[in-house]
Amino acid sequence: MSIRQAFVYRDKLLPFILLVCCFAAWGVVATMTDPLVQVFSTVFSMSTLQAYVPDHLRYRPDGTGRGGD
């Protein structure tokens, strides 16, 4: 019989859990942006284009909307 190794070492367990939680939270927030754009457009009386501008700028490399030119 072979000795089974742990997936994560005990001394690295807390950083591993924190990292997994951060990526899970990032994924949840990323999937919530589309429904939130619709909510913001109705709550703040904006057009759909105005509501998508912050979401569009978030995915630009430098945050300016120029696309990193």
Rosetta blueprint (number, residue, H / E / L):
1 M L
2 S L
3 I L
4 R L
5 Q L
6 A L
7 F L
8 V L
9 Y L
10 R H
11 D H
12 K H
13 L H
14 L H
15 P H
16 F H
17 I H
18 L H
19 L H
20 V H
21 C H
22 C H
23 F H
24 A H
25 A H
26 W H
27 G H
28 V H
29 V H
30 A H
31 T H
32 M H
33 T H
34 D H
35 P H
36 L H
37 V H
38 Q H
39 V H
40 F H
41 S H
42 T H
43 V H
44 F L
45 S L
46 M L
47 S L
48 T H
49 L H
50 Q H
51 A H
52 Y H
53 V H
54 P H
55 D H
56 H H
57 L H
58 R H
59 Y L
60 R L
61 P L
62 D L
63 G L
64 T L
65 G L
66 R L
67 G L
68 G L
69 D L
